[in-house]
């Protein structure tokens, strides 16, 4: 369970950093170093998301085989701590 929570926390942190960089790049599109950093975080996010989903199943209902693994128990809120 700790592995799931740790990976979920890492995904959230990377996603937050990506969003902040996205907002920054909206007003500073010429900042190549920020764009490179965004791309680095995106690669890291995609790799971690694949690892997470290989271990625990789809994180989002739009990923994986529709309606198959997502509907199987346990649901995300069934875990200790209530998920989000």
Order of alpha helices (4+ residues) and beta strands (2+ residues): alpha-alpha
